[in-house]
């Protein structure tokens, strides 16, 4: 429908400053380039995490236990968790697509604090380097699981201190990004871009930014206390010195549960952008979706202790946290109903981003419903700390956030690089990914119900069959991932030139050239209507 | 089915809620997925070229807020009431002291008897008073659907009333170090008279439930050399062999008098293994770590006599 708009400005991919090449990228303050810096570094970490997960699955076949000892295995699942959580899923969508598209979606030239934005990326990289160093220095790779439960994390001789310090540094990246996004949304909306005219991705990023800002300091303090306790024995968490191990768990989950919403809210935001574009109609229930994002952020901050139902909390605490956990499931359900209703009476143009968005809904429903199972106390007491949990959170983190990230990547890819990928190859990658995913993680949930505890180097014989199924599933999944990213990588270099608006979207990013020019807009647009305004179809 | 073995009343209570939530979830998932596929096919660009510009519907929003809320609250309520039963042990339950340590379980009965696996009479309530002597562990019996963390400095309780004779796995569910996955035990449920015969039978009474335990090897501690008995009962042999085989930790064979490279506070040192070194290494394992081995050894409380026995035994190897 559109041709390439002529523009005086060069694309953001062209070096225009004094510095060229790599140095131009490493010193950039352009939100789009910073978004890509995050993308490239995170996809690298993601594949390291995938590789470790792949090896862990092989260990469960038991033939590889000559190569990987129990101590190494404990380090592997710890590092897998730390990399995937702190370096990929938590910062993922906000840092990549939030940075790249938030200013464009609200009609701004950049975020409020472009230099702070670059500093956030450097915090991220320094944190990542420290995390990698923790594997090879001191007493070796940490073996506590990514949760660092005290007092084991205080007593183990492995290099927990440096790993925890890495997470502390990464926290700064997260907080500073949060501040930047909140300020940007408050201050830099284009004329006429009222709060309820913002695309829903912005609402999701706004809710997320508040959680990042308010919850991250708590885990930062907790992690510093772990370090102080390891070096000076201050006795906050160690019961031998009068401390309390449950205090650690409370402090850890006060952050780490809301962190789950840091992971999933922007994912939901991306899905909410994709569905209307391909259904060619406004999103169903704009305000319901916007408010459900905010209520997830609010109520989600009050459910942390559902990670601790078997830790010996009081009956009252268990009852209250179980009840609140059920309440927080409601806004997620509302979103699912609104997404599906957005397809109703649309004119659906089925494209790869929509396939991944619908896959997200399916997998996220399984992840959410199995979460409700764990919220029920009588069930929790059986499946807590088993493979059921591992399966469940991979459905939410990977099936949810991961698939949404892939959907967002497919959706915005032509805008970001100005190139189009092979749709056939993406469909082909979807099959092994989907089948492998469900074999692997549904298999894990069955194992959990059977009574297979998590973080086990060896398993009892009754669990072996399902372990084989899950491991074979992991091979399909990895194959699909390689095909998916291979296709995109090829398209960046050799892809056909993409149109400015290949999907017929109506939010602001589709009104500018692909790839976007340096300052996004020739002239800051004036907004006169809501974000999903398909006017050409109304004139019938 | 074997893997959903219900062997206690608590298992029935837990499973009832599980199947309630499971049923609702399957219905919801099928409904959403079918609707999604139907819409994608029915309103494809080809079949439905012009999209209706619908912005929303307040009535529908209220309906799909209220119905899930009610269902979720019913799940909460059912989950809570059944859990309350699982949480409150009856007054007449037999109290067992369960002690978790890296990486084994021990059970002590009211009359002072101790065992490495738990013997339980069929149909009698048994209350578990779970403690830990080092880090956090999790006491999990899948066939009974009970789980409670063993947290140092606390006593957490759970209970069960077995409904089937048999042998049931006990597993640790909280990562607690290198041999977390070997921190296993059994609960052996036997008819009450068989249990009583053992329980009141004094030191030499044969252990009940032999039929279920044929496959397990049982070294009798009384027959072992003194130091080896200590090493066995404290779980040291999980990582250290006495015959030269490599395991997680260095072998104890010919250890005495050997030169070892050790790491202390990041610096490499060479020491000759003697009494003083062994005592220090056993009582303070994190301080000096032998090169090439993980710093995984837990502190194990030993009496002075046990420590002497262990050192003398290692000398003799």
Interface residues (C-beta under 8 A of the other chain):
Chain A: X69 X70 X71 X74 X138 X139 X140 X143 X144 X145 X149 X150 X151 X152 X155 X156 X157 X158 X239 X240 X244 X245 X246 X279 X280 X281 X282 X284 X285 X286 X287 X288 X310 X311 X312 X315 X318 X319 X322 X323 X325 X326 X327 X329 X330 X333 X334 X336 X337 X338 X340 X341 X343 X344 X345 X346 X347 X348 X349 X350 X358 X361 X362 X365 X366 X369 X370 X372 X373 X375 X376 X377 X378 X379 X380 X381 X382 X384 X385 X386 X449 X450 X451 X453 X454 X455 X456 X457 X458 X459 X460 X462 X534 X537 X538 X540
Chain B: X2 X3 X4 X13 X14 X16 X17 X18 X21 X22 X25 X28 X29 X32 X33 X35 X36 X39 X40 X43 X44 X45 X48 X49 X50 X51 X52 X53 X54 X55 X56 X57 X60 X61 X64 X65 X68 X69 X72 X73 X75 X76 X78 X79 X80 X82 X83 X84 X86 X87 X134 X135 X136 X138 X140 X142 X143 X145 X146 X147 X148 X149 X151 X152 X153 X154 X156 X169 X171 X172 X173 X174 X175 X176 X177 X178 X179 X180 X181 X182 X184 X248 X266 X285 X286 X289 X294 X295 X296 X298 X299
